[in-house]
Amino acid sequence: MTKRQVLLGFAAMSLSFASVMTARANMFTNDAQNQVGTATITIQGWGSAFGTASITLNSISDTVFAGLFQINPPQQSTSYAACVDLQNFINFGNSYTYQVWYANGRAGALAALYTSINWNDADEAVGFQLALWELVYDSYNNPSNDDLFGGNFIVNSSYTSAGAISKAQFFLSQAQVPAPYFYLRAEGEHQDLILVPYVPEPASLLALGVGVAGVALRRRRRA
């Protein structure tokens, strides 16, 4: 595997970073609820089948690799994560520091499809990642904006597996309603990730429960 294969994103290209970084920031700002910790994570390699997709982001075209990453140590009871942004890079075998956030959005609905996806099928793994990028760069939490062939993020159908595109469209159709998930916010210039699937640890649930209880108590006192 070449260095090119382990870097997911746009290499040696002059992207207009302002708009794509805003897209990632908007998803985080809209979805983030509570920070539940900080973790240093090693990206071990592919955690699923993977493949290539030809895409255009902000009018710049390139071919990228897509599939789940395997991470170590596990976070929130899962060893798998998916890429949120295309403008930064990750190297397999390297360790990165992340803020771990409990979040709520359509990315969570995608993550909830985990058990119904055949991760040994490259079309399904690539389709999942294409669907996530569509959420990040175009549709956010508005299903009416889902369009793999228009907007900031475009899938080039002539050079991307028809099966992967079909799966991406299907996954988007299933991920209509916001749901919980965990967002890994990069501390540094490397990719943000989401954990797949959403499997909260008891400690995280307890911390979130305390937060909710505190809000309820304040409301009761005000009443």
Residue pairs with C-beta under 8 A, 6 or more apart in sequence:
1 92
3 91
4 11
5 65
6 45
6 90
6 91
6 92
7 89
7 90
7 91
8 64
8 65
8 66
8 83
8 86
8 89
8 90
8 191
9 64
9 85
9 86
9 87
9 88
9 89
9 191
10 57
10 60
10 62
10 64
10 86
10 87
11 62
11 89
13 60
13 62
14 60
15 57
15 58
15 60
15 87
16 58
16 59
17 87
19 58
19 152
20 57
20 58
20 85
20 86
20 87
20 137
20 152
21 85
21 87
23 136
23 137
23 138
23 152
24 84
24 85
24 87
24 136
24 192
26 140
27 84
27 105
27 107
27 135
27 136
27 140
28 101
28 103
28 183
28 185
28 192
30 105
30 140
30 141
31 103
31 104
31 105
31 107
31 108
31 141
31 178
31 181
31 183
32 101
32 102
32 103
32 183
32 185
33 101
33 102
33 103
33 104
33 208
34 101
34 102
34 207
34 208
34 211
35 99
35 100
35 101
35 102
36 76
36 100
36 101
36 102
36 182
36 204
36 207
36 208
37 99
37 100
37 204
38 97
38 98
38 99
38 100
38 187
39 73
39 75
39 97
39 98
39 100
39 184
40 95
40 96
40 97
40 98
41 71
41 72
41 73
41 75
41 81
41 95
41 96
41 97
41 98
41 184
42 71
42 72
42 93
42 94
42 95
43 69
43 70
43 71
43 90
43 91
43 92
43 93
43 94
43 95
43 96
44 69
44 70
44 71
44 72
44 92
44 93
45 69
45 70
45 92
45 93
46 67
46 68
46 69
46 70
47 67
47 68
47 69
47 70
47 71
47 79
47 80
47 81
47 119
48 67
48 68
48 80
48 119
48 120
48 125
49 67
49 119
49 120
49 121
49 122
49 124
49 125
50 65
50 66
50 67
50 68
50 122
50 125
50 126
51 65
51 66
51 67
51 122
51 123
51 125
51 126
51 161
51 164
52 63
52 64
52 65
52 66
52 126
52 160
53 63
53 64
53 66
53 126
53 129
53 130
53 155
53 160
53 161
53 164
54 61
54 62
54 63
54 155
54 156
54 158
54 159
54 160
55 61
55 62
55 63
55 64
55 86
55 130
55 133
55 153
55 154
55 155
55 156
55 160
56 62
56 153
56 154
56 156
57 86
57 87
57 137
57 152
57 153
57 154
58 152
61 156
63 159
64 86
66 83
66 125
66 126
66 129
66 130
66 164
67 122
67 125
67 126
67 129
68 80
68 81
68 82
68 119
68 125
68 128
68 129
68 196
69 80
69 81
69 82
69 83
69 90
69 193
70 79
70 80
71 79
71 80
71 81
71 193
72 79
75 81
75 100
75 182
75 184
75 195
76 100
76 182
76 195
76 198
76 199
76 200
76 201
76 204
77 199
77 200
77 201
78 195
78 196
78 197
78 199
80 195
80 196
80 197
81 184
81 193
81 194
81 195
81 196
82 111
82 128
82 129
82 132
82 193
82 194
82 196
83 90
83 129
83 132
83 133
83 191
83 192
83 193
84 107
84 132
84 136
84 183
84 191
84 192
84 193
84 194
85 136
85 191
85 192
86 133
86 137
88 186
88 189
88 190
88 191
88 192
89 190
89 191
90 96
90 190
90 191
96 186
96 187
96 188
96 190
97 186
97 187
97 188
98 184
98 185
98 186
98 187
98 193
99 184
99 185
99 187
100 182
100 183
100 184
100 185
101 182
101 183
101 184
101 185
102 180
102 182
102 183
102 200
102 204
102 208
103 180
103 181
103 182
103 183
103 194
104 178
104 179
104 180
104 181
105 135
105 140
105 141
105 178
105 179
105 181
106 135
106 139
106 140
106 141
106 143
106 175
106 176
106 177
106 178
106 179
107 132
107 135
107 136
107 175
107 181
107 183
107 194
108 178
108 179
108 180
108 181
108 198
109 174
109 175
109 176
109 177
109 178
109 179
110 128
110 131
110 132
110 135
110 171
110 175
111 179
111 181
111 194
111 195
111 196
111 197
111 198
112 175
112 179
112 181
112 197
112 198
113 128
113 171
113 174
113 175
114 196
114 197
115 197
117 124
117 125
117 128
117 171
118 124
119 125
122 161
122 164
123 161
123 163
123 164
123 166
123 167
124 164
124 167
126 161
126 164
126 167
126 168
127 163
127 164
127 165
127 166
127 167
127 168
127 170
127 171
128 167
128 168
128 171
130 148
130 155
130 160
130 164
130 165
130 168
131 167
131 168
131 169
131 171
131 172
131 175
132 194
133 153
134 146
134 147
134 148
134 153
134 168
134 172
135 141
135 172
135 175
136 153
137 151
137 152
137 153
138 145
138 146
138 147
138 150
138 151
138 152
138 153
139 145
139 146
139 147
139 151
139 172
141 178
143 172
143 176
145 151
146 169
146 172
146 173
148 154
148 155
148 165
148 168
148 169
149 155
149 157
155 165
155 168
157 165
179 198
180 198
180 200
181 194
181 195
181 198
182 194
182 195
182 198
182 200
183 192
183 193
183 194
184 192
184 193
184 194
184 195
185 192
186 192
186 193
200 208
